[in-house]
Amino acid sequence: MIFGSTKKNRSNELTVIAGCSRLGASIALSLSSDYKDTLVIDKNPAAFRKLTSYYTGQTLRGNVTDIKRLEEAEINKASVFIALTDDDDTNITSAQIAKKVFNVPKVMARIYDEDKKPLLDKSGIETICPSILSESLITKFMEKKNEG
């Protein structure tokens, strides 16, 4: 069963966010404030507390790798799937399910362990790796600092 707001968003595109982590909640709130249809899935109902009263999307308690639960959530109607749990293996698996089983066009997974990134490199699934992003930003900062 999907739980959610009675408020209607204006978008015809659904974004599914796997994991109501701090980042997941932040992205969901941002999309919701832009009137985007959003569904956040998390196995821990307490995680949804991170979503403020301004969130107008839907929530669903469930395992993001459970194909039956994802069918119930109708993620086949999603145009975007973003895996943002705190577990790399869950993110990789749920992203692969979204892409290969449900044919979601745009899929992204957060991967903490950069050694796991090659698992998704040729899959059509985008990855975001906090350590790689941090290293890049710190390098730019240091180069800028040296310039003046």
N, CA, C and O atoms as a GROMACS GRO file, in nm:
protein
  592
    1MET      N    1   0.083  -0.119   0.000
    1MET     CA    2   0.000   0.000   0.000
    1MET      C    3   0.088   0.125   0.000
    1MET      O    4   0.182   0.136   0.078
    2ILE      N    5   0.054   0.215  -0.087
    2ILE     CA    6   0.129   0.340  -0.096
    2ILE      C    7   0.061   0.443  -0.008
    2ILE      O    8  -0.060   0.463  -0.014
    3PHE      N    9   0.142   0.508   0.075
    3PHE     CA   10   0.092   0.613   0.160
    3PHE      C   11   0.136   0.745   0.101
    3PHE      O   12   0.245   0.754   0.044
    4GLY      N   13   0.055   0.846   0.112
    4GLY     CA   14   0.101   0.972   0.056
    4GLY      C   15   0.005   1.085   0.081
    4GLY      O   16  -0.097   1.071   0.148
    5SER      N   17   0.040   1.193   0.025
    5SER     CA   18  -0.036   1.315   0.039
    5SER      C   19  -0.155   1.314  -0.055
    5SER      O   20  -0.155   1.246  -0.157
    6THR      N   21  -0.256   1.390  -0.020
    6THR     CA   22  -0.370   1.407  -0.108
    6THR      C   23  -0.346   1.523  -0.204
    6THR      O   24  -0.425   1.546  -0.295
    7LYS      N   25  -0.239   1.596  -0.182
    7LYS     CA   26  -0.205   1.707  -0.270
    7LYS      C   27  -0.163   1.653  -0.405
    7LYS      O   28  -0.094   1.552  -0.412
    8LYS      N   29  -0.204   1.716  -0.510
    8LYS     CA   30  -0.171   1.671  -0.645
    8LYS      C   31  -0.053   1.751  -0.698
    8LYS      O   32  -0.048   1.874  -0.688
    9ASN      N   33   0.041   1.679  -0.753
    9ASN     CA   34   0.153   1.744  -0.820
    9ASN      C   35   0.116   1.763  -0.966
    9ASN      O   36   0.020   1.705  -1.015
   10ARG      N   37   0.193   1.845  -1.036
   10ARG     CA   38   0.159   1.882  -1.174
   10ARG      C   39   0.236   1.805  -1.279
   10ARG      O   40   0.210   1.820  -1.398
   11SER      N   41   0.329   1.724  -1.240
   11SER     CA   42   0.414   1.655  -1.335
   11SER      C   43   0.352   1.523  -1.379
   11SER      O   44   0.280   1.459  -1.303
   12ASN      N   45   0.380   1.485  -1.503
   12ASN     CA   46   0.338   1.354  -1.551
   12ASN      C   47   0.448   1.252  -1.533
   12ASN      O   48   0.429   1.134  -1.566
   13GLU      N   49   0.562   1.292  -1.483
   13GLU     CA   50   0.675   1.204  -1.466
   13GLU      C   51   0.689   1.168  -1.318
   13GLU      O   52   0.681   1.253  -1.230
   14LEU      N   53   0.710   1.039  -1.294
   14LEU     CA   54   0.728   0.990  -1.157
   14LEU      C   55   0.875   0.962  -1.132
   14LEU      O   56   0.941   0.896  -1.212
   15THR      N   57   0.925   1.013  -1.020
   15THR     CA   58   1.059   0.982  -0.974
   15THR      C   59   1.046   0.895  -0.851
   15THR      O   60   0.979   0.931  -0.754
   16VAL      N   61   1.112   0.779  -0.854
   16VAL     CA   62   1.113   0.688  -0.739
   16VAL      C   63   1.249   0.700  -0.672
   16VAL      O   64   1.353   0.689  -0.738
   17ILE      N   65   1.247   0.721  -0.542
   17ILE     CA   66   1.370   0.730  -0.463
   17ILE      C   67   1.373   0.611  -0.368
   17ILE      O   68   1.285   0.596  -0.284
   18ALA      N   69   1.475   0.528  -0.383
   18ALA     CA   70   1.493   0.412  -0.297
   18ALA      C   71   1.579   0.453  -0.179
   18ALA      O   72   1.699   0.478  -0.195
   19GLY      N   73   1.519   0.460  -0.062
   19GLY     CA   74   1.593   0.496   0.058
   19GLY      C   75   1.564   0.638   0.103
   19GLY      O   76   1.592   0.734   0.031
   20CYS      N   77   1.509   0.649   0.221
   20CYS     CA   78   1.480   0.781   0.277
   20CYS      C   79   1.594   0.822   0.370
   20CYS      O   80   1.573   0.856   0.487
   21SER      N   81   1.714   0.817   0.315
   21SER     CA   82   1.833   0.866   0.385
   21SER      C   83   1.823   1.019   0.390
   21SER      O   84   1.727   1.077   0.340
   22ARG      N   85   1.921   1.083   0.449
   22ARG     CA   86   1.919   1.230   0.449
   22ARG      C   87   1.919   1.283   0.306
   22ARG      O   88   1.845   1.376   0.273
   23LEU      N   89   2.002   1.224   0.222
   23LEU     CA   90   2.007   1.268   0.082
   23LEU      C   91   1.876   1.234   0.011
   23LEU      O   92   1.823   1.316  -0.063
   24GLY      N   93   1.825   1.114   0.033
   24GLY     CA   94   1.699   1.074  -0.030
   24GLY      C   95   1.585   1.168   0.007
   24GLY      O   96   1.508   1.210  -0.079
   25ALA      N   97   1.576   1.201   0.135
   25ALA     CA   98   1.471   1.292   0.182
   25ALA      C   99   1.490   1.431   0.123
   25ALA      O  100   1.392   1.495   0.083
   26SER      N  101   1.613   1.477   0.117
   26SER     CA  102   1.642   1.610   0.062
   26SER      C  103   1.603   1.618  -0.086
   26SER      O  104   1.542   1.715  -0.130
   27ILE      N  105   1.639   1.516  -0.163
   27ILE     CA  106   1.605   1.513  -0.306
   27ILE      C  107   1.453   1.506  -0.322
   27ILE      O  108   1.396   1.577  -0.405
   28ALA      N  109   1.387   1.423  -0.242
   28ALA     CA  110   1.241   1.409  -0.250
   28ALA      C  111   1.172   1.541  -0.219
   28ALA      O  112   1.078   1.580  -0.289
   29LEU      N  113   1.218   1.611  -0.116
   29LEU     CA  114   1.159   1.740  -0.081
   29LEU      C  115   1.181   1.842  -0.192
   29LEU      O  116   1.091   1.920  -0.223
   30SER      N  117   1.298   1.842  -0.251
   30SER     CA  118   1.328   1.934  -0.360
   30SER      C  119   1.238   1.907  -0.481
   30SER      O  120   1.181   2.000  -0.538
   31LEU      N  121   1.226   1.782  -0.520
   31LEU     CA  122   1.140   1.746  -0.633
   31LEU      C  123   0.994   1.781  -0.603
   31LEU      O  124   0.923   1.834  -0.689
   32SER      N  125   0.951   1.749  -0.483
   32SER     CA  126   0.814   1.776  -0.442
   32SER      C  127   0.784   1.926  -0.446
   32SER      O  128   0.675   1.967  -0.488
   33SER      N  129   0.879   2.007  -0.402
   33SER     CA  130   0.856   2.152  -0.402
   33SER      C  131   0.851   2.207  -0.544
   33SER      O  132   0.797   2.315  -0.568
   34ASP      N  133   0.909   2.132  -0.639
   34ASP     CA  134   0.903   2.170  -0.780
   34ASP      C  135   0.784   2.105  -0.851
   34ASP      O  136   0.779   2.101  -0.974
   35TYR      N  137   0.690   2.054  -0.773
   35TYR     CA  138   0.568   1.991  -0.824
   35TYR      C  139   0.595   1.866  -0.908
   35TYR      O  140   0.524   1.839  -1.005
   36LYS      N  141   0.697   1.791  -0.871
   36LYS     CA  142   0.728   1.665  -0.939
   36LYS      C  143   0.664   1.551  -0.860
   36LYS      O  144   0.666   1.551  -0.737
   37ASP      N  145   0.607   1.454  -0.931
   37ASP     CA  146   0.551   1.336  -0.866
   37ASP      C  147   0.666   1.251  -0.814
   37ASP      O  148   0.757   1.214  -0.889
   38THR      N  149   0.661   1.221  -0.686
   38THR     CA  150   0.772   1.153  -0.620
   38THR      C  151   0.719   1.043  -0.529
   38THR      O  152   0.619   1.060  -0.460
   39LEU      N  153   0.789   0.930  -0.531
   39LEU     CA  154   0.760   0.818  -0.442
   39LEU      C  155   0.890   0.780  -0.372
   39LEU      O  156   0.990   0.754  -0.438
   40VAL      N  157   0.888   0.778  -0.240
   40VAL     CA  158   1.004   0.737  -0.161
   40VAL      C  159   0.973   0.602  -0.099
   40VAL      O  160   0.869   0.583  -0.036
   41ILE      N  161   1.064   0.508  -0.119
   41ILE     CA  162   1.048   0.373  -0.064
   41ILE      C  163   1.158   0.348   0.038
   41ILE      O  164   1.275   0.373   0.011
   42ASP      N  165   1.118   0.299   0.155
   42ASP     CA  166   1.216   0.264   0.258
   42ASP      C  167   1.158   0.152   0.343
   42ASP      O  168   1.037   0.148   0.366
   43LYS      N  169   1.243   0.062   0.390
   43LYS     CA  170   1.194  -0.049   0.473
   43LYS      C  171   1.168  -0.005   0.617
   43LYS      O  172   1.097  -0.073   0.691
   44ASN      N  173   1.223   0.107   0.655
   44ASN     CA  174   1.208   0.157   0.792
   44ASN      C  175   1.108   0.273   0.794
   44ASN      O  176   1.139   0.382   0.745
   45PRO      N  177   0.989   0.252   0.850
   45PRO     CA  178   0.890   0.360   0.850
   45PRO      C  179   0.936   0.485   0.925
   45PRO      O  180   0.890   0.595   0.895
   46ALA      N  181   1.024   0.470   1.021
   46ALA     CA  182   1.074   0.586   1.096
   46ALA      C  183   1.157   0.678   1.006
   46ALA      O  184   1.171   0.797   1.036
   47ALA      N  185   1.212   0.625   0.899
   47ALA     CA  186   1.294   0.706   0.808
   47ALA      C  187   1.213   0.817   0.743
   47ALA      O  188   1.267   0.922   0.708
   48PHE      N  189   1.082   0.795   0.728
   48PHE     CA  190   0.998   0.895   0.662
   48PHE      C  191   0.982   1.022   0.746
   48PHE      O  192   0.931   1.123   0.697
   49ARG      N  193   1.026   1.017   0.871
   49ARG     CA  194   1.021   1.137   0.955
   49ARG      C  195   1.111   1.247   0.901
   49ARG      O  196   1.094   1.365   0.934
   50LYS      N  197   1.207   1.209   0.817
   50LYS     CA  198   1.297   1.309   0.758
   50LYS      C  199   1.224   1.396   0.656
   50LYS      O  200   1.270   1.504   0.622
   51LEU      N  201   1.110   1.348   0.608
   51LEU     CA  202   1.030   1.426   0.513
   51LEU      C  203   0.942   1.523   0.592
   51LEU      O  204   0.867   1.481   0.680
   52THR      N  205   0.951   1.648   0.561
   52THR     CA  206   0.872   1.748   0.633
   52THR      C  207   0.728   1.750   0.583
   52THR      O  208   0.693   1.680   0.488
   53SER      N  209   0.648   1.832   0.646
   53SER     CA  210   0.508   1.846   0.605
   53SER      C  211   0.494   1.908   0.467
   53SER      O  212   0.386   1.906   0.407
   54TYR      N  213   0.603   1.964   0.416
   54TYR     CA  214   0.601   2.024   0.282
   54TYR      C  215   0.609   1.919   0.171
   54TYR      O  216   0.584   1.949   0.054
   55TYR      N  217   0.642   1.796   0.208
   55TYR     CA  218   0.653   1.690   0.109
   55TYR      C  219   0.514   1.651   0.061
   55TYR      O  220   0.428   1.614   0.141
   56THR      N  221   0.492   1.660  -0.070
   56THR     CA  222   0.360   1.631  -0.126
   56THR      C  223   0.357   1.500  -0.204
   56THR      O  224   0.256   1.467  -0.267
   57GLY      N  225   0.466   1.425  -0.200
   57GLY     CA  226   0.472   1.299  -0.271
   57GLY      C  227   0.418   1.184  -0.189
   57GLY      O  228   0.349   1.203  -0.089
   58GLN      N  229   0.452   1.064  -0.233
   58GLN     CA  230   0.405   0.943  -0.168
   58GLN      C  231   0.520   0.871  -0.099
   58GLN      O  232   0.636   0.891  -0.134
   59THR      N  233   0.485   0.787  -0.002
   59THR     CA  234   0.583   0.703   0.064
   59THR      C  235   0.533   0.559   0.062
   59THR      O  236   0.413   0.533   0.058
   60LEU      N  237   0.627   0.467   0.064
   60LEU     CA  238   0.594   0.325   0.065
   60LEU      C  239   0.693   0.251   0.151
   60LEU      O  240   0.814   0.259   0.129
   61ARG      N  241   0.642   0.178   0.249
   61ARG     CA  242   0.729   0.096   0.333
   61ARG      C  243   0.754  -0.035   0.260
   61ARG      O  244   0.660  -0.105   0.223
   62GLY      N  245   0.881  -0.066   0.238
   62GLY     CA  246   0.913  -0.190   0.172
   62GLY      C  247   1.059  -0.202   0.137
   62GLY      O  248   1.134  -0.104   0.141
   63ASN      N  249   1.099  -0.323   0.104
   63ASN     CA  250   1.234  -0.351   0.062
   63ASN      C  251   1.248  -0.313  -0.085
   63ASN      O  252   1.168  -0.358  -0.168
   64VAL      N  253   1.345  -0.231  -0.117
   64VAL     CA  254   1.359  -0.180  -0.254
   64VAL      C  255   1.413  -0.283  -0.352
   64VAL      O  256   1.427  -0.253  -0.471
   65THR      N  257   1.444  -0.403  -0.304
   65THR     CA  258   1.486  -0.511  -0.394
   65THR      C  259   1.378  -0.618  -0.407
   65THR      O  260   1.400  -0.719  -0.472
   66ASP      N  261   1.264  -0.596  -0.346
   66ASP     CA  262   1.152  -0.690  -0.352
   66ASP      C  263   1.070  -0.660  -0.478
   66ASP      O  264   0.998  -0.560  -0.483
   67ILE      N  265   1.081  -0.746  -0.577
   67ILE     CA  266   1.016  -0.721  -0.706
   67ILE      C  267   0.864  -0.710  -0.691
   67ILE      O  268   0.803  -0.625  -0.756
   68LYS      N  269   0.804  -0.793  -0.609
   68LYS     CA  270   0.657  -0.787  -0.589
   68LYS      C  271   0.618  -0.651  -0.530
   68LYS      O  272   0.519  -0.591  -0.572
   69ARG      N  273   0.695  -0.604  -0.434
   69ARG     CA  274   0.665  -0.474  -0.371
   69ARG      C  275   0.681  -0.361  -0.473
   69ARG      O  276   0.604  -0.266  -0.474
   70LEU      N  277   0.782  -0.372  -0.558
   70LEU     CA  278   0.805  -0.270  -0.660
   70LEU      C  279   0.695  -0.274  -0.766
   70LEU      O  280   0.658  -0.170  -0.820
   71GLU      N  281   0.643  -0.392  -0.795
   71GLU     CA  282   0.528  -0.402  -0.886
   71GLU      C  283   0.407  -0.330  -0.826
   71GLU      O  284   0.338  -0.255  -0.896
   72GLU      N  285   0.382  -0.353  -0.697
   72GLU     CA  286   0.272  -0.286  -0.627
   72GLU      C  287   0.289  -0.134  -0.633
   72GLU      O  288   0.191  -0.060  -0.642
   73ALA      N  289   0.412  -0.089  -0.627
   73ALA     CA  290   0.441   0.055  -0.631
   73ALA      C  291   0.431   0.110  -0.772
   73ALA      O  292   0.438   0.231  -0.793
   74GLU      N  293   0.415   0.021  -0.870
   74GLU     CA  294   0.404   0.058  -1.010
   74GLU      C  295   0.524   0.139  -1.058
   74GLU      O  296   0.509   0.241  -1.126
   75ILE      N  297   0.644   0.091  -1.023
   75ILE     CA  298   0.762   0.167  -1.066
   75ILE      C  299   0.784   0.157  -1.216
   75ILE      O  300   0.866   0.230  -1.272
   76ASN      N  301   0.712   0.068  -1.282
   76ASN     CA  302   0.719   0.063  -1.428
   76ASN      C  303   0.669   0.194  -1.491
   76ASN      O  304   0.696   0.221  -1.608
   77LYS      N  305   0.597   0.274  -1.413
   77LYS     CA  306   0.548   0.404  -1.460
   77LYS      C  307   0.648   0.517  -1.434
   77LYS      O  308   0.627   0.631  -1.475
   78ALA      N  309   0.757   0.483  -1.366
   78ALA     CA  310   0.856   0.585  -1.331
   78ALA      C  311   0.941   0.621  -1.452
   78ALA      O  312   0.970   0.538  -1.538
   79SER      N  313   0.980   0.746  -1.458
   79SER     CA  314   1.075   0.791  -1.560
   79SER      C  315   1.216   0.800  -1.501
   79SER      O  316   1.314   0.802  -1.575
   80VAL      N  317   1.223   0.806  -1.368
   80VAL     CA  318   1.352   0.817  -1.299
   80VAL      C  319   1.348   0.728  -1.174
   80VAL      O  320   1.248   0.724  -1.103
   81PHE      N  321   1.458   0.658  -1.149
   81PHE     CA  322   1.476   0.578  -1.027
   81PHE      C  323   1.612   0.613  -0.971
   81PHE      O  324   1.713   0.602  -1.041
   82ILE      N  325   1.617   0.655  -0.843
   82ILE     CA  326   1.743   0.692  -0.780
   82ILE      C  327   1.759   0.609  -0.653
   82ILE      O  328   1.677   0.618  -0.562
   83ALA      N  329   1.865   0.528  -0.648
   83ALA     CA  330   1.892   0.442  -0.533
   83ALA      C  331   1.985   0.514  -0.436
   83ALA      O  332   2.102   0.538  -0.466
   84LEU      N  333   1.930   0.549  -0.319
   84LEU     CA  334   2.005   0.629  -0.221
   84LEU      C  335   2.001   0.568  -0.082
   84LEU      O  336   2.003   0.641   0.018
   85THR      N  337   1.995   0.436  -0.073
   85THR     CA  338   2.002   0.374   0.060
   85THR      C  339   2.145   0.388   0.110
   85THR      O  340   2.232   0.437   0.039
   86ASP      N  341   2.169   0.345   0.232
   86ASP     CA  342   2.304   0.352   0.288
   86ASP      C  343   2.385   0.225   0.260
   86ASP      O  344   2.491   0.205   0.320
   87ASP      N  345   2.334   0.140   0.170
   87ASP     CA  346   2.401   0.013   0.142
   87ASP      C  347   2.428   0.000  -0.009
   87ASP      O  348   2.335   0.002  -0.090
   88ASP      N  349   2.555  -0.013  -0.045
   88ASP     CA  350   2.593  -0.022  -0.186
   88ASP      C  351   2.525  -0.138  -0.258
   88ASP      O  352   2.474  -0.121  -0.369
   89ASP      N  353   2.524  -0.256  -0.196
   89ASP     CA  354   2.467  -0.373  -0.262
   89ASP      C  355   2.318  -0.355  -0.287
   89ASP      O  356   2.267  -0.396  -0.392
   90THR      N  357   2.248  -0.295  -0.193
   90THR     CA  358   2.105  -0.266  -0.212
   90THR      C  359   2.086  -0.166  -0.324
   90THR      O  360   1.995  -0.181  -0.406
   91ASN      N  361   2.170  -0.064  -0.328
   91ASN     CA  362   2.160   0.037  -0.435
   91ASN      C  363   2.188  -0.024  -0.572
   91ASN      O  364   2.116   0.004  -0.669
   92ILE      N  365   2.290  -0.106  -0.581
   92ILE     CA  366   2.324  -0.170  -0.708
   92ILE      C  367   2.211  -0.261  -0.753
   92ILE      O  368   2.168  -0.256  -0.869
   93THR      N  369   2.164  -0.345  -0.662
   93THR     CA  370   2.058  -0.441  -0.697
   93THR      C  371   1.928  -0.372  -0.734
   93THR      O  372   1.866  -0.407  -0.835
   94SER      N  373   1.886  -0.274  -0.655
   94SER     CA  374   1.759  -0.206  -0.684
   94SER      C  375   1.768  -0.128  -0.815
   94SER      O  376   1.671  -0.121  -0.890
   95ALA      N  377   1.883  -0.069  -0.842
   95ALA     CA  378   1.902   0.005  -0.968
   95ALA      C  379   1.895  -0.091  -1.087
   95ALA      O  380   1.834  -0.060  -1.189
   96GLN      N  381   1.957  -0.206  -1.074
   96GLN     CA  382   1.952  -0.305  -1.182
   96GLN      C  383   1.810  -0.356  -1.204
   96GLN      O  384   1.768  -0.375  -1.318
   97ILE      N  385   1.736  -0.378  -1.097
   97ILE     CA  386   1.597  -0.421  -1.109
   97ILE      C  387   1.514  -0.313  -1.180
   97ILE      O  388   1.436  -0.344  -1.270
   98ALA      N  389   1.532  -0.188  -1.138
   98ALA     CA  390   1.457  -0.078  -1.200
   98ALA      C  391   1.486  -0.070  -1.350
   98ALA      O  392   1.394  -0.052  -1.430
   99LYS      N  393   1.612  -0.085  -1.386
   99LYS     CA  394   1.653  -0.072  -1.526
   99LYS      C  395   1.612  -0.192  -1.610
   99LYS      O  396   1.554  -0.177  -1.718
  100LYS      N  397   1.643  -0.312  -1.560
  100LYS     CA  398   1.625  -0.433  -1.642
  100LYS      C  399   1.487  -0.496  -1.632
  100LYS      O  400   1.434  -0.546  -1.731
  101VAL      N  401   1.427  -0.494  -1.513
  101VAL     CA  402   1.296  -0.557  -1.495
  101VAL      C  403   1.183  -0.461  -1.528
  101VAL      O  404   1.086  -0.499  -1.594
  102PHE      N  405   1.196  -0.336  -1.483
  102PHE     CA  406   1.087  -0.240  -1.499
  102PHE      C  407   1.112  -0.137  -1.609
  102PHE      O  408   1.027  -0.052  -1.634
  103ASN      N  409   1.227  -0.145  -1.675
  103ASN     CA  410   1.259  -0.058  -1.789
  103ASN      C  411   1.247   0.091  -1.758
  103ASN      O  412   1.200   0.169  -1.841
  104VAL      N  413   1.289   0.130  -1.639
  104VAL     CA  414   1.290   0.272  -1.605
  104VAL      C  415   1.401   0.338  -1.688
  104VAL      O  416   1.515   0.293  -1.684
  105PRO      N  417   1.368   0.445  -1.762
  105PRO     CA  418   1.466   0.504  -1.855
  105PRO      C  419   1.590   0.564  -1.789
  105PRO      O  420   1.702   0.542  -1.836
  106LYS      N  421   1.572   0.639  -1.681
  106LYS     CA  422   1.685   0.706  -1.615
  106LYS      C  423   1.702   0.646  -1.476
  106LYS      O  424   1.614   0.657  -1.391
  107VAL      N  425   1.819   0.583  -1.453
  107VAL     CA  426   1.845   0.517  -1.324
  107VAL      C  427   1.982   0.561  -1.275
  107VAL      O  428   2.079   0.567  -1.350
  108MET      N  429   1.987   0.591  -1.145
  108MET     CA  430   2.113   0.631  -1.081
  108MET      C  431   2.125   0.560  -0.947
  108MET      O  432   2.026   0.537  -0.878
  109ALA      N  433   2.249   0.524  -0.911
  109ALA     CA  434   2.275   0.461  -0.782
  109ALA      C  435   2.392   0.529  -0.712
  109ALA      O  436   2.495   0.559  -0.774
  110ARG      N  437   2.375   0.554  -0.583
  110ARG     CA  438   2.487   0.605  -0.503
  110ARG      C  439   2.570   0.485  -0.459
  110ARG      O  440   2.518   0.386  -0.407
  111ILE      N  441   2.701   0.495  -0.481
  111ILE     CA  442   2.793   0.388  -0.446
  111ILE      C  443   2.902   0.447  -0.356
  111ILE      O  444   2.977   0.535  -0.400
  112TYR      N  445   2.911   0.401  -0.232
  112TYR     CA  446   3.016   0.450  -0.141
  112TYR      C  447   3.152   0.391  -0.176
  112TYR      O  448   3.253   0.462  -0.174
  113ASP      N  449   3.155   0.262  -0.208
  113ASP     CA  450   3.280   0.193  -0.237
  113ASP      C  451   3.312   0.206  -0.386
  113ASP      O  452   3.250   0.140  -0.469
  114GLU      N  453   3.408   0.292  -0.418
  114GLU     CA  454   3.438   0.317  -0.559
  114GLU      C  455   3.483   0.192  -0.633
  114GLU      O  456   3.478   0.189  -0.756
  115ASP      N  457   3.528   0.089  -0.562
  115ASP     CA  458   3.567  -0.036  -0.628
  115ASP      C  459   3.446  -0.110  -0.685
  115ASP      O  460   3.462  -0.198  -0.770
  116LYS      N  461   3.326  -0.076  -0.640
  116LYS     CA  462   3.204  -0.140  -0.691
  116LYS      C  463   3.146  -0.066  -0.813
  116LYS      O  464   3.057  -0.118  -0.880
  117LYS      N  465   3.196   0.052  -0.840
  117LYS     CA  466   3.146   0.132  -0.952
  117LYS      C  467   3.150   0.058  -1.086
  117LYS      O  468   3.056   0.070  -1.163
  118PRO      N  469   3.257  -0.018  -1.116
  118PRO     CA  470   3.262  -0.089  -1.244
  118PRO      C  471   3.145  -0.188  -1.264
  118PRO      O  472   3.115  -0.224  -1.378
  119LEU      N  473   3.082  -0.231  -1.157
  119LEU     CA  474   2.968  -0.323  -1.170
  119LEU      C  475   2.854  -0.261  -1.251
  119LEU      O  476   2.774  -0.332  -1.312
  120LEU      N  477   2.848  -0.129  -1.251
  120LEU     CA  478   2.739  -0.060  -1.321
  120LEU      C  479   2.785   0.020  -1.444
  120LEU      O  480   2.702   0.077  -1.515
  121ASP      N  481   2.914   0.023  -1.468
  121ASP     CA  482   2.967   0.110  -1.574
  121ASP      C  483   2.905   0.090  -1.711
  121ASP      O  484   2.882   0.188  -1.782
  122LYS      N  485   2.876  -0.032  -1.751
  122LYS     CA  486   2.824  -0.057  -1.886
  122LYS      C  487   2.677  -0.097  -1.884
  122LYS      O  488   2.628  -0.159  -1.978
  123SER      N  489   2.608  -0.063  -1.776
  123SER     CA  490   2.469  -0.107  -1.760
  123SER      C  491   2.366  -0.002  -1.800
  123SER      O  492   2.246  -0.031  -1.804
  124GLY      N  493   2.410   0.119  -1.828
  124GLY     CA  494   2.316   0.227  -1.854
  124GLY      C  495   2.266   0.291  -1.726
  124GLY      O  496   2.175   0.374  -1.728
  125ILE      N  497   2.327   0.253  -1.614
  125ILE     CA  498   2.291   0.309  -1.483
  125ILE      C  499   2.400   0.407  -1.443
  125ILE      O  500   2.518   0.372  -1.437
  126GLU      N  501   2.359   0.530  -1.417
  126GLU     CA  502   2.455   0.632  -1.372
  126GLU      C  503   2.490   0.605  -1.226
  126GLU      O  504   2.410   0.553  -1.149
  127THR      N  505   2.612   0.641  -1.190
  127THR     CA  506   2.653   0.626  -1.050
  127THR      C  507   2.701   0.759  -0.996
  127THR      O  508   2.750   0.846  -1.068
  128ILE      N  509   2.685   0.771  -0.866
  128ILE     CA  510   2.741   0.885  -0.795
  128ILE      C  511   2.818   0.826  -0.677
  128ILE      O  512   2.764   0.748  -0.598
  129CYS      N  513   2.942   0.865  -0.665
  129CYS     CA  514   3.029   0.811  -0.561
  129CYS      C  515   3.080   0.928  -0.476
  129CYS      O  516   3.161   1.008  -0.524
  130PRO      N  517   3.033   0.939  -0.352
  130PRO     CA  518   3.072   1.053  -0.268
  130PRO      C  519   3.222   1.071  -0.254
  130PRO      O  520   3.269   1.185  -0.251
  131SER      N  521   3.299   0.963  -0.244
  131SER     CA  522   3.444   0.980  -0.227
  131SER      C  523   3.508   1.039  -0.353
  131SER      O  524   3.598   1.122  -0.343
  132ILE      N  525   3.462   0.996  -0.470
  132ILE     CA  526   3.517   1.051  -0.595
  132ILE      C  527   3.478   1.198  -0.609
  132ILE      O  528   3.560   1.280  -0.648
  133LEU      N  529   3.352   1.231  -0.579
  133LEU     CA  530   3.308   1.370  -0.585
  133LEU      C  531   3.384   1.458  -0.487
  133LEU      O  532   3.425   1.569  -0.520
  134SER      N  533   3.404   1.407  -0.366
  134SER     CA  534   3.477   1.484  -0.263
  134SER      C  535   3.620   1.508  -0.305
  134SER      O  536   3.673   1.618  -0.292
  135GLU      N  537   3.684   1.404  -0.356
  135GLU     CA  538   3.822   1.417  -0.402
  135GLU      C  539   3.833   1.522  -0.512
  135GLU      O  540   3.926   1.603  -0.513
  136SER      N  541   3.740   1.520  -0.603
  136SER     CA  542   3.741   1.616  -0.714
  136SER      C  543   3.724   1.759  -0.662
  136SER      O  544   3.795   1.850  -0.705
  137LEU      N  545   3.629   1.778  -0.571
  137LEU     CA  546   3.606   1.912  -0.516
  137LEU      C  547   3.725   1.962  -0.434
  137LEU      O  548   3.761   2.080  -0.441
  138ILE      N  549   3.785   1.873  -0.356
  138ILE     CA  550   3.901   1.912  -0.276
  138ILE      C  551   4.019   1.948  -0.366
  138ILE      O  552   4.092   2.044  -0.339
  139THR      N  553   4.038   1.871  -0.472
  139THR     CA  554   4.146   1.902  -0.568
  139THR      C  555   4.124   2.038  -0.630
  139THR      O  556   4.218   2.117  -0.641
  140LYS      N  557   4.002   2.067  -0.672
  140LYS     CA  558   3.971   2.199  -0.729
  140LYS      C  559   3.995   2.310  -0.628
  140LYS      O  560   4.049   2.415  -0.661
  141PHE      N  561   3.955   2.285  -0.504
  141PHE     CA  562   3.975   2.383  -0.397
  141PHE      C  563   4.124   2.410  -0.378
  141PHE      O  564   4.165   2.526  -0.366
  142MET      N  565   4.204   2.304  -0.374
  142MET     CA  566   4.347   2.321  -0.352
  142MET      C  567   4.413   2.394  -0.468
  142MET      O  568   4.502   2.476  -0.448
  143GLU      N  569   4.370   2.365  -0.589
  143GLU     CA  570   4.424   2.434  -0.706
  143GLU      C  571   4.388   2.582  -0.702
  143GLU      O  572   4.470   2.668  -0.734
  144LYS      N  573   4.267   2.611  -0.663
  144LYS     CA  574   4.221   2.749  -0.652
  144LYS      C  575   4.297   2.820  -0.542
  144LYS      O  576   4.336   2.936  -0.559
  145LYS      N  577   4.319   2.754  -0.431
  145LYS     CA  578   4.390   2.811  -0.316
  145LYS      C  579   4.534   2.848  -0.356
  145LYS      O  580   4.586   2.951  -0.314
  146ASN      N  581   4.596   2.763  -0.437
  146ASN     CA  582   4.735   2.788  -0.481
  146ASN      C  583   4.746   2.903  -0.579
  146ASN      O  584   4.852   2.962  -0.594
  147GLU      N  585   4.634   2.935  -0.646
  147GLU     CA  586   4.636   3.043  -0.745
  147GLU      C  587   4.638   3.180  -0.679
  147GLU      O  588   4.680   3.278  -0.741
  148GLY      N  589   4.594   3.188  -0.559
  148GLY     CA  590   4.591   3.321  -0.504
  148GLY      C  591   4.545   3.322  -0.368
  148GLY      O  592   4.537   3.428  -0.306
   0.00000   0.00000   0.00000
